[in-house]
Amino acid sequence: MSPKPAHAAAPVMEVFASFQGEGLYVGQPQVFLRLAGCPLRCRWCDTPGSWATRMDGQARIEAPEGTLREDRVASPFQAALWVAGVEPGEPRTVSVTGGEPLMWPDFILGLRSMVAPRRLHLETAGAHPEALARVLDRVDHVSLDLKLPADMGDPVELTAAEGEPAPIDEAAPVTAEDWRMARRRCLDLLQDRDACAKVVVTADRDPRDYDELFEDVARRAADLPVFIAPVTPVGDCAAPSFDHLVEVVEHARELDLDVRVLPQVHRAMGIA
């Protein structure tokens, strides 16, 4: 068999087995495959170490027999071997996270057949709708972040040296209008799909600030479950009060959305 083309490879940060801590499949045993590289700068990002690709770095593989270190740049075939190697028992759903996995759509497309018959889930910030459209029919579930433009710093687009896997050239949103267009396109794509949305809520945002997100869901993907995630405190981002959350939730319920409050369960459990 000929090797995978270079464009299908991607920088893998880590592969490990744990329990899903967010969204529609919370609590489910899964294998997490974290890809490096993200142009976004969310003010409450909890994995800033995933922003840079660092192609010369190493992937951390948490196998039952101990932690392994491997070359970071991997083909879908190699990544599938790592997935099988970290499973403590029966095959698990594979959740591709980041970073921003949609930087590497060819890798995701190649991974689909390699991990079958496992389910393949995608976690994305919702900033790259054209990349999402490319992979959508090859993943079984999408967890989509809905972000306030005010919570986003200026993006830093990824680059690649000659001979390295190249990320997509779809630019990240910059302005509030860019974010609005990307969000609406992603929601259109997720109509009638196995998917959910996540909205991170912080103490310093007015509860009404989130209305634009909820209104877009109501208009474009009204059946999409929306998970309100009180921020895990980081930097200058503080968790909202109970009353603050109630107000945010009631605004979503006024639009007849399927809304639920769910903090990061994995953080509460003290696990990855």
QUIURKA-V607401 format. One record per helix or strand. SS is the DSSP state (h for helix, s for strand). FROM is the first residue (numbers start at 1). LEN is the number of residues. If there is no record, write none. Layout:
SS:FROM:LEN
SS:FROM:LEN
This chain:
h:6:3
s:10:10
h:23:3
s:29:7
s:42:1
h:48:3
s:58:6
s:66:6
s:73:2
h:76:11
s:93:5
h:101:15
s:120:5
h:129:10
s:141:5
h:149:3
s:152:1
h:176:14
s:195:8
h:207:14
s:225:6
s:234:1
s:237:1
s:239:1
h:242:12
s:259:3
h:265:5
